[in-house]
Amino acid sequence: MATADQSGSLIAPEEKKIVLRIRRPEEEEGVEFGISESAAALSETLKKMLEDGAAADGVITLPNVRRYTVPLIVAYLETHATVTASVCQDRDRKYAFDRQFAAGKDHYFLKGLLLDALTLKIEALADLMAQKIADYMLNKSYKYQFIVLRGREPTTEEKERWNQILPNIGWEEQRRKEEQDEVEERLAEANINSLI
């Protein structure tokens, strides 16, 4: 419940904070990150842990989450928790935050964020990361997309299978052919529009 200060303006009560501890099995101590309870409730996994009393001492241990993604996940949850509780003007701030979220990160980092969002069951963040990965791979060659999705170069067997699907067309030749087809389609559209 909000209380009034000496000037009569309302003061929001201090929200309870919990600590997320990221610890590997071989470590005694882990890395800790603070998060408000309302922000943690946006994650289905953390919400369930809070309801089950797993954070009785104010600490939740997460062994299956990457350390390098947690600061961004906490920032995402905190921003969305404050926007959810406020008015429409802050919603613009949320959309601007979402557009800039994880900007400039490589696909390995984005995949880590996506996997951790899925682990913590943060649906909106998982959708955002999936879209960012799709945007990242837009207009890339098939070989590059394979590397991004699998995290490695294709094996000889995989290349042979690919060549069976698209006979007589190699990796780079396929990309060149697609670009040429796109140019021809644009020229055809331009000719049709000029005749109309």
N, C-alpha and C positions, 0 to 999 in steps of 0.2 A: 504494500500500500504506500502511495506517495505521501510524503510529509511536507510541511511548509517550513521555510527558513524564516529568519527574522524580518526580511523584507516582504514576506507573504507569498513569494513565488514557490511553486511546487518543485520538489526535489525527488527525482526517481530513486527508489531504493537501490542499494548496491546489489548487483546480481551475484549469485553464487558462482564461483569459478571452480572448475575441475582441472585436473592435470592429466594430460595424455602422455604416457611413458612409452617410448619406443625402445624395445629391448630385444636384443638377440639372445638366444638361449645360452650362449657361451659367456655372456657378460653379467657382471654383478649389478652394475648400475646401467641405466639407459639414458637417453636424451629425453628431456621433458618439455612439454609445450602447454601453456595455459589456454583455456577456452571457456567461454561462458556456458552456463547450462542450457540457455535457450538456443545458442548456436549448435551445441552438441546434439540437441534434440532434432535438428534437421537431418542428421544421419540416422537411418533406421537402426544400424548396428549399435551406435552409441546410445541411442534412446532406449533400446532394449536392455542394454547393460545398466543404464541408470535406473530403469524400472525394476530390474532384478537385484539391485543393491550391490552391483559389482564395484561401485565407486563409493563405498561406505566411508572410506578414509579420504575421499576426494581425489583418488588416483585410479585411472583406468590404464591397464597395460595392454598394448597392441603389438603382438609379436610379428604379425603378417603385413606390416605396412612399411614402406620405404621411408627412411629418415628425410631424404631430400625433398619429398613431396609434402610432408606434413605442414611446414610453414605456409605453403600456398593453400592447402586444404583448410587450415585454420582461418586464414585471411578470407577465403571464399565463404566459409560458414558464418564468420562474424559479420561480414558485409551483408549477406542475405538475411541474417537474423535481425539486424537493425532495420533493414528495408522492409521486412515483413511486418515489423511492429510500427512502422511510421506511415506517413502519407504519400500521396502520388508523386510529389516532387522528388522524393528520394528514389523512386522507381527508375527515373531517368539515370540517376547515379548508378543504380544496379546494372542497367543495360550497358552503360559506358564501362563499368567495371568488368562485365562479362566479355565485352569486345577486347579489352586490353589484357584480360587474364591470360597468363602464361605466354604473352607475346614474346617472340624472339627465341623461344625454346625449341630444341631439336625434337625430332620424332621419338627418340628414345625417352626423353623426359615426358613428352605428352602421353606415350604409352604407359609409363609408370604412373602418371596421374590418373589415367583411365582405369588401370587395374586397381589402384587404391580406392578410387571412387566406387568401383564395383564391390570391393571388399567391405567398405564402410556403408554401402547401400545408400549413396547420395545420388539419386537418379538424375537430378538437374545437372550436376557436375559431370556425371558420366556422359550424358547427352552432349554437353558442351565440348568435352574432350574428344568424343567420337567425331563431332562436326569439325573440330580443329584439325584432327588427323586427316579427315577426308579432304579438307581445304588444302592441307599441306601436300597431299599426293595428287591434287588436281593438275592435269597436264604434264604428268611425269611419265616416263617410259614404263613399259611393263616390267622390265628388269628392275628398275628403281623401286617400283611398287612392291615387287616381290621381296626385295631386300628390306624395305621398311616393314612389311608385314611379318616376315620370317626372321628378320634380324641377321641375315647371312646371305651370301651369294648362292644362286641356284646351283645344284649339283649337275653333273653331266646327264644323269638320268632324267632330271626334271627338265633340262633344256631339250632333251630328245623327245620327251612327252609333249612339250610345248610345240616343237616343230612338227609333231604328228597332228596336233590340233590345227595348226596353221602351217601347212606344208609349204616348203620352199621359201619361207619367210623367217628370217632370224630376228633377234631381239630389236636391234636398231633399225633394220629394214621395215619392221612392222610400224614403228613410230613414224618413220619418214612417209610411209604409205598413208597412214592416218592423216598426217599433216597435209599431204598432197590432196587427199579426198576432201578434206575440209576446205581447202582453197578452191577446188573445183566446184564445190557446192555453193560457196559464196559468189563465185563468178556467174554460175548459172542463175542464182537468185537475182543478181544485179542485172543480167540480161533480160530476165522475165519482167522485172520492175521497170526497166527502161522501155519495154514494149508496151506497157500498160498505159 
